[in-house]
Amino acid sequence: MRKPPPFDSHFEAAGSLAERIAGEGAYCVAAIGAFSGDETRSADEVFLEQNARFQAHIADAVALDAQLAELVFFLDRLTSEVSADLDSFRGLTLREKMAGWVSRQRMWRMYTQRVREAPVIERLLDLLTKSDALAGLIAGQRAALTERHRAAELFLVDIVEQRRRLVVSIDIARLKMKELNAKALTTQGRIGVYGNRAHWEQMEAERRALKAEAERISAGEHEMRDDSQRRERFIGLFQAFVDSLNGRIAACNALLRKLLIDVEERLIIYQAQVDTDRPGMKVRIKPELFPDIAAPIRLFEKGMLVAQDLERRKSRADLEFARRFPTFAEPPPETSGAPLIDTVRRSFRFNLPFLRS
């Protein structure tokens, strides 16, 4: 199992990298939008500069996504630790067993008090606070990426459409040149064969005019062809950037999906840890206190979180997370087909009816 880094320092580093990436991402989008505006420098010079910045931005974006995945992984591992600590409370202490000889009600009251006085609840609340901060960062990234992707894609479509029109114009110009050269050749063959000298001079003038028009169109065709090749070169660079944005949006979706399902898991553990039916026990977990993870908290408030339903969705989210971030993939369980949540053994992690007083 990978040992996760400290959350706060890692989260701060990810936030700083996200801010830097935002500036570079804005530059890349602006560069695509202003593609045809810089006529003062050569295409090679502009391409080399933009290629370096675009590739650096894409590499930084991959690093940021890895950091966000590391943070999601870190919180998941902390949840496992909290669950393991809860499991340690399953047995009764000697003092509680002795009290049970006199009164089983007093034995379970002592047990419940011991469990509730443990720092597990504070750790769960801290996990929710960290989850809310991380969800806000990932959601902010997704919103910014979606906006950049929309703008960059529109600019790119316009550039591709302009190149398509150039290709059509080049084909038309080549057909026109072929037609003019054929006419000039025909006219040249008629000189000295038909008519008088004045007629020959007139046909020579027509031939020269046809050749001049063909050369003019040829020069335009060369310019359009160079522009088309330039656009094709930049289109490849811009397309890689747009594809990276699209991939990052999908990565953010996978991260948020796993994070929010993991939040449900933490809420179920909290629900098993405390008597949420007692007045004031839910007051520390409100949607307004955790705005970026408000959706699962609303389910928690309504008592709609069910461990059995969570098992299937968490398994799918974990598989998607592992597919996109194989570095953090968990090793397969020793027993093939082992359930994520053991409902038969009444796992302390998700089924703690005896904590009710």
C-alpha positions as CSV (number, residue, x, y, z in Angstrom):
1,M,0.0,0.0,0.0
2,R,1.3,3.4,-0.9
3,K,2.0,5.8,2.0
4,P,0.2,9.0,1.3
5,P,1.9,12.4,1.8
6,P,0.7,15.0,4.3
7,F,-2.6,16.4,3.1
8,D,-2.2,20.1,3.9
9,S,1.1,20.6,2.2
10,H,0.1,18.5,-0.8
11,F,-3.2,20.4,-1.1
12,E,-1.4,23.8,-0.9
13,A,1.1,22.6,-3.6
14,A,-1.8,21.5,-5.8
15,G,-3.6,24.8,-5.4
16,S,-0.5,26.8,-6.3
17,L,0.1,24.6,-9.4
18,A,-3.6,25.1,-10.4
19,E,-3.2,28.8,-10.3
20,R,-0.1,28.7,-12.5
21,I,-1.8,26.4,-14.9
22,A,-4.8,28.7,-15.1
23,G,-2.5,31.5,-16.5
24,E,-0.8,29.2,-19.0
25,G,-4.1,27.8,-20.0
26,A,-5.5,31.2,-20.7
27,Y,-2.4,32.0,-22.8
28,C,-3.0,28.8,-24.9
29,V,-6.6,29.7,-25.5
30,A,-5.7,33.3,-26.5
31,A,-3.0,32.0,-28.8
32,I,-5.5,29.8,-30.6
33,G,-7.9,32.7,-30.9
34,A,-5.2,35.1,-32.2
35,F,-3.7,32.5,-34.6
36,S,-3.9,34.7,-37.8
37,G,-3.1,38.0,-36.1
38,D,0.8,37.8,-35.7
39,E,2.3,38.7,-39.1
40,T,5.5,40.3,-37.8
41,R,7.3,37.0,-37.1
42,S,7.9,33.9,-39.1
43,A,5.6,30.9,-38.8
44,D,8.5,28.7,-37.6
45,E,9.5,31.2,-34.9
46,V,5.9,31.4,-33.6
47,F,5.4,27.6,-33.8
48,L,8.6,26.9,-31.8
49,E,7.6,29.3,-29.0
50,Q,4.0,28.2,-28.8
51,N,4.8,24.5,-29.1
52,A,7.2,24.8,-26.1
53,R,4.6,26.6,-24.0
54,F,1.7,24.3,-25.0
55,Q,3.7,21.1,-24.3
56,A,4.9,22.5,-20.9
57,H,1.3,23.4,-20.0
58,I,0.0,19.9,-21.0
59,A,2.8,18.3,-18.9
60,D,2.0,20.5,-15.9
61,A,-1.7,19.6,-16.2
62,V,-0.9,15.9,-16.1
63,A,1.2,16.6,-12.9
64,L,-1.7,18.5,-11.4
65,D,-4.2,15.7,-12.1
66,A,-1.8,13.2,-10.5
67,Q,-1.6,15.4,-7.4
68,L,-5.4,15.6,-7.2
69,A,-5.6,11.9,-7.5
70,E,-3.0,11.5,-4.7
71,L,-5.2,13.7,-2.5
72,V,-8.3,11.7,-3.2
73,F,-6.3,8.5,-2.5
74,F,-5.0,10.0,0.7
75,L,-8.4,10.7,2.1
76,D,-9.6,7.2,1.1
77,R,-6.7,5.7,3.1
78,L,-7.5,7.9,6.1
79,T,-11.1,6.6,5.9
80,S,-9.7,3.0,6.0
81,E,-7.7,3.9,9.1
82,V,-10.7,5.4,10.9
83,S,-12.7,2.3,10.0
84,A,-9.9,0.1,11.4
85,D,-9.9,2.1,14.6
86,L,-13.7,1.6,14.9
87,D,-13.2,-2.1,14.5
88,S,-10.9,-2.0,17.5
89,F,-13.9,-1.0,19.6
90,R,-15.9,-4.1,18.7
91,G,-14.9,-6.0,21.8
92,L,-15.8,-5.2,25.4
93,T,-13.3,-4.3,28.0
94,L,-12.9,-6.3,31.1
95,R,-14.5,-3.5,33.1
96,E,-17.5,-3.5,30.8
97,K,-17.8,-7.2,31.0
98,M,-17.7,-7.1,34.8
99,A,-20.5,-4.4,34.7
100,G,-22.5,-6.8,32.5
101,W,-22.6,-9.4,35.3
102,V,-24.7,-7.0,37.2
103,S,-26.5,-5.0,34.5
104,R,-26.3,-5.6,30.7
105,Q,-27.9,-2.2,30.2
106,R,-25.1,-0.5,32.2
107,M,-22.5,-2.6,30.3
108,W,-23.7,-1.3,26.9
109,R,-24.1,2.2,28.3
110,M,-20.4,2.2,29.4
111,Y,-19.4,0.7,26.0
112,T,-21.3,3.4,24.1
113,Q,-19.9,6.2,26.2
114,R,-16.3,4.9,25.6
115,V,-16.8,4.7,21.9
116,R,-18.3,8.2,21.6
117,E,-15.6,9.7,23.7
118,A,-13.0,8.4,21.3
119,P,-11.5,11.0,18.8
120,V,-13.0,9.1,15.8
121,I,-15.8,11.6,15.4
122,E,-13.4,14.5,15.3
123,R,-11.3,12.6,12.7
124,L,-14.4,12.0,10.6
125,L,-15.3,15.7,10.7
126,D,-11.8,16.6,9.8
127,L,-12.1,14.2,6.8
128,L,-15.3,15.9,5.7
129,T,-13.6,19.3,6.0
130,K,-10.7,18.1,3.8
131,S,-13.1,16.4,1.4
132,D,-15.0,19.7,1.0
133,A,-11.8,21.7,0.3
134,L,-10.6,19.1,-2.2
135,A,-14.0,18.9,-3.9
136,G,-14.0,22.6,-4.3
137,L,-10.6,22.6,-5.9
138,I,-11.5,19.8,-8.3
139,A,-14.9,21.3,-9.2
140,G,-13.2,24.7,-9.8
141,Q,-10.7,23.0,-12.1
142,R,-13.5,21.3,-14.0
143,A,-15.4,24.5,-14.5
144,A,-12.3,26.4,-15.7
145,L,-11.4,23.5,-18.0
146,T,-14.9,23.3,-19.5
147,E,-14.8,27.1,-20.2
148,R,-11.4,26.8,-21.8
149,H,-12.3,23.8,-23.8
150,R,-15.4,25.4,-25.2
151,A,-13.5,28.6,-26.3
152,A,-10.5,26.7,-27.6
153,E,-12.7,24.2,-29.6
154,L,-14.6,27.1,-31.2
155,F,-11.4,28.8,-32.2
156,L,-9.9,25.5,-33.5
157,V,-13.1,24.7,-35.6
158,D,-12.8,28.2,-37.2
159,I,-9.1,27.5,-38.1
160,V,-9.9,24.1,-39.5
161,E,-12.8,25.6,-41.5
162,Q,-10.5,28.3,-42.9
163,R,-8.0,25.6,-44.0
164,R,-10.8,23.6,-45.6
165,R,-11.8,26.7,-47.6
166,L,-8.1,27.2,-48.5
167,V,-7.9,23.6,-49.8
168,V,-11.0,24.2,-52.0
169,S,-9.5,27.5,-53.3
170,I,-6.2,25.8,-54.1
171,D,-8.0,23.1,-56.1
172,I,-10.0,25.8,-58.0
173,A,-6.8,27.8,-58.7
174,R,-5.0,24.7,-60.0
175,L,-7.9,23.9,-62.4
176,K,-7.9,27.6,-63.5
177,M,-4.2,27.5,-64.1
178,K,-4.5,24.3,-66.1
179,E,-7.2,25.9,-68.2
180,L,-5.3,29.1,-68.8
181,N,-2.1,27.2,-69.8
182,A,-4.1,25.1,-72.2
183,K,-5.6,28.2,-73.8
184,A,-2.1,29.9,-74.0
185,L,-0.7,26.8,-75.6
186,T,-3.5,26.6,-78.2
187,T,-3.1,30.3,-79.0
188,Q,0.7,29.9,-79.4
189,G,0.1,27.1,-81.9
190,R,-2.2,29.3,-84.0
191,I,0.4,32.1,-84.3
192,G,1.9,32.1,-87.8
193,V,-0.7,29.7,-89.1
194,Y,-3.9,31.8,-89.4
195,G,-4.5,35.4,-90.3
196,N,-2.1,38.3,-91.0
197,R,0.7,39.8,-89.0
198,A,-1.7,42.1,-87.1
199,H,-3.8,39.1,-86.1
200,W,-0.6,37.2,-85.0
201,E,0.4,40.1,-82.8
202,Q,-3.1,40.2,-81.3
203,M,-2.9,36.4,-80.5
204,E,0.5,36.8,-79.0
205,A,-0.8,39.5,-76.7
206,E,-3.7,37.2,-75.8
207,R,-1.2,34.4,-75.1
208,R,1.0,36.7,-72.9
209,A,-2.1,37.8,-71.0
210,L,-3.2,34.2,-70.4
211,K,0.3,33.3,-69.2
212,A,0.4,36.4,-67.0
213,E,-3.0,35.5,-65.5
214,A,-1.8,31.9,-65.0
215,E,1.4,33.1,-63.2
216,R,-0.7,35.4,-61.0
217,I,-3.0,32.6,-60.0
218,S,0.1,30.3,-59.5
219,A,1.6,32.9,-57.1
220,G,-1.7,33.0,-55.2
221,E,-1.9,29.3,-55.1
222,H,1.6,29.1,-53.6
223,E,0.6,31.5,-50.9
224,M,-2.6,29.6,-50.1
225,R,-0.6,26.3,-50.1
226,D,1.9,27.8,-47.6
227,D,-0.9,29.1,-45.5
228,S,-2.6,25.7,-45.6
229,Q,0.6,23.9,-44.5
230,R,1.1,26.4,-41.7
231,R,-2.4,25.9,-40.5
232,E,-2.1,22.1,-40.7
233,R,1.1,22.3,-38.5
234,F,-0.6,24.5,-35.9
235,I,-3.9,22.6,-36.0
236,G,-2.0,19.5,-34.8
237,L,-0.6,21.5,-31.8
238,F,-4.0,23.1,-31.0
239,Q,-5.8,19.8,-31.3
240,A,-3.5,18.2,-28.8
241,F,-4.3,21.0,-26.4
242,V,-8.0,20.7,-26.9
243,D,-7.8,16.9,-26.4
244,S,-5.8,17.4,-23.2
245,L,-8.6,19.7,-21.9
246,N,-11.2,17.1,-22.8
247,G,-9.2,14.4,-21.0
248,R,-8.7,16.5,-18.0
249,I,-12.5,17.2,-17.8
250,A,-13.1,13.4,-17.8
251,A,-10.4,13.0,-15.1
252,C,-12.1,15.6,-12.9
253,N,-15.4,13.9,-13.3
254,A,-13.8,10.6,-12.2
255,L,-12.1,12.3,-9.3
256,L,-15.3,14.0,-8.1
257,R,-17.4,10.9,-8.6
258,K,-15.0,8.9,-6.4
259,L,-14.6,11.7,-3.8
260,L,-18.3,12.2,-3.3
261,I,-19.0,8.5,-3.0
262,D,-16.1,8.3,-0.5
263,V,-17.8,11.1,1.4
264,E,-21.0,9.0,1.5
265,E,-18.8,6.2,3.0
266,R,-17.5,8.6,5.7
267,L,-21.0,9.8,6.5
268,I,-22.2,6.2,6.9
269,I,-19.3,5.5,9.3
270,Y,-20.3,8.7,11.2
271,Q,-23.9,7.5,11.2
272,A,-22.8,4.2,12.6
273,Q,-20.7,5.9,15.2
274,V,-23.2,8.3,16.7
275,D,-26.9,8.1,17.5
276,T,-28.0,10.6,14.8
277,D,-31.7,10.3,16.0
278,R,-30.7,12.2,19.2
279,P,-31.2,16.0,19.1
280,G,-28.1,17.9,18.1
281,M,-26.2,14.9,16.8
282,K,-26.4,16.0,13.1
283,V,-25.9,19.7,13.7
284,R,-22.2,19.5,13.0
285,I,-22.8,18.1,9.5
286,K,-24.9,20.5,7.5
287,P,-24.8,21.3,3.7
288,E,-24.1,24.9,4.4
289,L,-21.0,24.0,6.4
290,F,-19.7,21.8,3.6
291,P,-21.0,23.5,0.4
292,D,-18.8,21.5,-2.1
293,I,-20.0,18.1,-0.8
294,A,-23.5,19.2,0.0
295,A,-25.2,16.6,-2.2
296,P,-24.3,13.5,-0.1
297,I,-24.8,15.5,3.1
298,R,-28.4,16.2,2.1
299,L,-28.9,12.4,1.6
300,F,-27.3,11.9,5.0
301,E,-29.8,14.4,6.6
302,K,-32.7,12.5,5.0
303,G,-31.4,9.2,6.1
304,M,-31.1,8.0,2.5
305,L,-27.5,6.6,2.7
306,V,-27.5,2.8,2.5
307,A,-24.3,0.8,2.8
308,Q,-25.5,-1.9,0.4
309,D,-26.3,0.6,-2.3
310,L,-23.0,2.3,-1.8
311,E,-21.0,-0.9,-2.2
312,R,-21.9,-1.2,-5.9
313,R,-21.3,2.5,-6.8
314,K,-18.1,2.7,-4.9
315,S,-16.7,-0.4,-6.6
316,R,-17.4,1.2,-10.0
317,A,-15.9,4.5,-9.0
318,D,-12.8,2.8,-7.7
319,L,-12.4,0.9,-11.0
320,E,-12.7,4.1,-13.0
321,F,-10.3,5.9,-10.7
322,A,-7.8,3.0,-11.1
323,R,-8.2,3.0,-14.8
324,R,-7.4,6.7,-15.1
325,F,-4.8,6.7,-12.4
326,P,-3.2,3.3,-12.3
327,T,-0.5,4.5,-9.9
328,F,-3.0,4.4,-7.2
329,A,-4.8,1.2,-8.1
330,E,-5.3,-1.1,-5.1
331,P,-4.0,-4.7,-5.3
332,P,-6.8,-7.2,-5.9
333,P,-8.3,-8.9,-2.8
334,E,-6.8,-12.2,-1.8
335,T,-10.2,-13.9,-2.1
336,S,-11.5,-13.4,-5.6
337,G,-15.0,-11.9,-5.6
338,A,-14.9,-10.7,-2.0
339,P,-17.5,-8.0,-1.4
340,L,-16.5,-4.5,-0.8
341,I,-18.8,-4.3,2.2
342,D,-19.3,-7.4,4.1
343,T,-23.0,-7.4,5.1
344,V,-23.0,-11.0,6.2
345,R,-20.4,-10.6,8.9
346,R,-22.0,-7.4,10.1
347,S,-18.9,-5.3,9.6
348,F,-18.4,-2.7,12.3
349,R,-17.6,-0.3,9.5
350,F,-21.1,-0.2,8.1
351,N,-23.5,-2.0,10.5
352,L,-23.4,-1.0,14.1
353,P,-26.9,-1.3,15.5
354,F,-25.5,-2.1,19.0
355,L,-24.2,1.5,19.3
356,R,-27.8,2.7,19.7
357,S,-28.6,3.4,23.4
